[in-house]
Amino acid sequence: MAKSKIIKANEKIAEKVTSGFQKVSDTVVSGYLKIEDKFVDQYLTKEGESVEEAKKRIHKEQEEKKGSASNKR
C-alpha cells in the first residue's frame, strides 16, 4: 500500500523537528556542563583536586547526607 503525499511530508517534518530538537538539546546540555565544570573548579575544588574528583566527592557527601537524614526519620 502506497503512502500518501501528506504522510510522507509529515514524516519528513517530524524527522527535521526531532533532529533540530536534539541539536538544541545537545548544545544546551554541553553549555551547562561547561559552566558547571568552571563553577566546581572555581569554588568547590580543594587544593590539588581535579574537577572530576571534586564532583565525585560532592556526590558522595550528598549521598551520605541523604542517608543520615533518612535515618533520623
C-alpha positions as CSV (number, residue, x, y, z in Angstrom):
1,M,0.0,0.0,0.0
2,A,1.5,3.3,-1.1
3,K,1.8,6.1,1.4
4,S,0.1,9.3,0.6
5,K,2.0,12.5,0.0
6,I,0.7,14.0,3.2
7,I,2.0,11.1,5.3
8,K,5.4,11.4,3.6
9,A,5.5,15.1,4.1
10,N,4.6,14.7,7.8
11,E,7.3,12.1,8.3
12,K,9.9,14.5,6.8
13,I,8.7,17.3,9.0
14,A,8.8,15.1,12.1
15,E,12.3,14.0,11.3
16,K,13.6,17.5,10.9
17,V,11.8,18.7,14.1
18,T,13.3,15.8,16.2
19,S,16.8,16.3,14.8
20,G,16.5,20.0,15.4
21,F,15.4,19.5,18.9
22,Q,18.2,17.0,19.5
23,K,20.8,19.6,18.3
24,V,19.4,22.3,20.5
25,S,19.3,19.9,23.5
26,D,22.9,18.8,22.9
27,T,24.0,22.4,22.7
28,V,22.2,23.4,25.9
29,V,23.5,20.4,27.9
30,S,27.0,21.0,26.6
31,G,26.9,24.6,27.7
32,Y,25.5,23.7,31.1
33,L,28.3,21.2,31.7
34,K,31.0,23.7,30.8
35,I,29.5,26.2,33.3
36,E,29.2,23.5,35.9
37,D,32.8,22.5,35.5
38,K,34.0,26.1,35.8
39,F,31.9,26.6,38.9
40,V,33.2,23.4,40.5
41,D,36.8,24.3,39.6
42,Q,36.5,27.9,40.9
43,Y,34.6,27.3,44.1
44,L,34.4,23.7,45.2
45,T,37.7,22.0,44.5
46,K,40.2,21.5,47.3
47,E,43.9,22.0,46.9
48,G,45.3,19.6,44.3
49,E,41.9,18.1,43.5
50,S,40.7,17.8,39.9
51,V,37.2,18.8,38.8
52,E,36.1,15.2,38.4
53,E,37.5,14.3,41.8
54,A,35.6,17.2,43.3
55,K,32.3,16.2,41.6
56,K,32.7,12.6,43.0
57,R,33.5,13.9,46.5
58,I,30.5,16.2,46.4
59,H,28.2,13.5,45.2
60,K,29.4,11.1,47.9
61,E,28.9,13.8,50.6
62,Q,25.3,14.4,49.3
63,E,24.6,10.6,49.4
64,E,25.9,10.5,53.0
65,K,23.7,13.4,54.0
66,K,20.6,11.8,52.4
67,G,21.4,8.6,54.3
68,S,21.8,10.3,57.6
69,A,18.6,12.4,57.0
70,S,16.6,9.3,56.3
71,N,17.9,7.6,59.4
72,K,16.7,10.5,61.5
73,R,13.1,9.9,60.4
